[in-house]
Amino acid sequence: MADNKIKKKSGLISHGVAAQNRKARFDYTIKQTMEAGLVLRGPEVKSLRHGRATLTEAWAGEREGELFLFNCYIPEYQAGVLSRFEPRAPRKLLLKRKQIGELIGASTRDGLTVVPLQIHFNDRGVAKVLLGVGEGRKKQDKRQAIAARDWQRDKARLMRDKG
């Protein structure tokens, strides 16, 4: 099975993408990607395995020399009684010191933004975050991206109808 496919066992995601920020690639020109670990508690992992997280308004930033994931919505796990946690709490990202320095430097010095692109489970079942370092797009660039995407869709449609 391909790596980016979702494997489901009784409604749970064991491998694959748990949450995706599709709008990030439209709003930002992604220059570099980096995978980071994510510090989660048990009920948060269970909720992620149900694929209920949202990354649309999430961002990564520095706090006290470490990198955190802010405003990522992971809803409370409903099946557990003792599973109370803050759904939008900042969650620590696990990276090497050199990688943290690169990301903090890019965001402060170069004016780039660190955006979470997706949360997925690797082959060992560990939750990982794919971070993208990107530059914000202007409205004109977004229009050009829409036009290029529409042309690709129309071109594929024409090729499919002719052949």
N, C-alpha and C positions, 0 to 999 in steps of 0.2 A: 504494500500500500504506500502511496506517495506521502512524503513528510507533511505536506500542507493540508492533507485531507483530515477530516475529523472522524475519529474512531469513537463510536458510541457503544457503551455497555449499559443496558437498562436505563437509558436516558442521561447517562453521565458521560462527560468528555474525559477519556483517559489519555489521549494524545491529541495534539492539534490545537487550534485556535479557540480560546475561551472568550476573548473580547477583542474587537478590532476598531481602530479609529480610522475609518475610511475618509473622513473629511480632512484629516491631517495632510494627506498627499495632495489634496486640492488647494488647501490654504497655504502650504509651505512647499518650497523647493528643497527636498531632502538631499543633503550633500553627503552624509555619512550615517551609517546605522551601527548600533552597538547593542549587544544582548546583556541584560543585567538580571541578577537574582532579585527576588522580592521577599521581604520579611512579612509573613502572614501567620495568623493564628488558625487553629483547626477549623472553626466554623467558616472563616473566610475562604479557605481552600475548598470546603464542601460547596459553598455557594458558587465559587468560580467553576467547579466541576459541572454544575448545572448550567453554565454558560449565561449567567445573569448579570455580568458586570458591564459597566458602561465607561468608555474612555473618551467620549466626545469633548468634554470640557477639561480633561486632565492635562497636567503639565508637570514637568520635572524641574526641581530647583534645589538650590543649596541652602542648608541650614546647619550652622555650627561645623562647617568643614565636611559635611556628609551630604549625599544626594538623597532626596526624598521625592516620592510621587504624590502630588497634591491633587485633590478634587477628583480622584478616581472613585466612582460609585460602585461599591460591592454591597448588594443588599444583604440584610440579615438572613441567616439560614433558618428556615421556618420549622424544620423537623426537630431541632434541638431546643431543649428547655434552657440550658445554661449558655446560650450562644449569643449573648448580648455584646455587640461591639458597635462602634461608630461607623456608619456606612461610608462617610467621606473623610475618614481620618487620614492624616499623612502616613504613608508607608515607606519604610526605609528601603533603598535600593542597594544591592550588594555588588560592588565593583572594586577593582583594584585601585590603589592610590593614584597610580599614573593615569588610569582612565578617568577617575573623578577629576583630577587636575585638568585633563584635556577638555572635559565637558564644561567645567566651571569657567575655564579660560575662554572657551569658544563663546559662551553665553555672555560673559562680561566684556571681554576685549573686542571680539569681532561682532557683537550685537546679534548673534544667532540665537535660536530658541531650541531648547531640548524638549521634544514632543514624544510621548509614548505612542507607538504605532499599533502595537498589539500585545496582548497577554496570551501566552500559550504554555502548554505543558510539553516538556521535552520527553525523550524516550524513557527516562527514569521516572517520569511522573512529577517532576519538580516544576513549579510555576516560574516562568521567566517573562521578562518584559523586553520587547524590542524597542529601543529608543532611537529616534531619528534626530540628527542635528540639522536644522533647516533654517532657511531664510524666508521670511514672510513674503507672500506674493501680493502684488498690488492688484487693483480691480481690473486693469487692462490685461495683466498676465493671466488672470483667471478667465477672462473672456476668450483669450487666445487658446487656453487649455480646453475650454468648452467647445470652441470651434474645431480644434484638432480632433477631439474625441468624437464629435458628431460626424466629421468627415470620415474618420476611420470606420465608424459604424455603417455609414451610407456606402462606403466603398466595399465593405465586406458583404453588405446586402446585395449590391449590384453584381459582385463576383459570384455570389451564391445563386442568384437568379439566372445569370447567363450560362453558368457551367453546370 
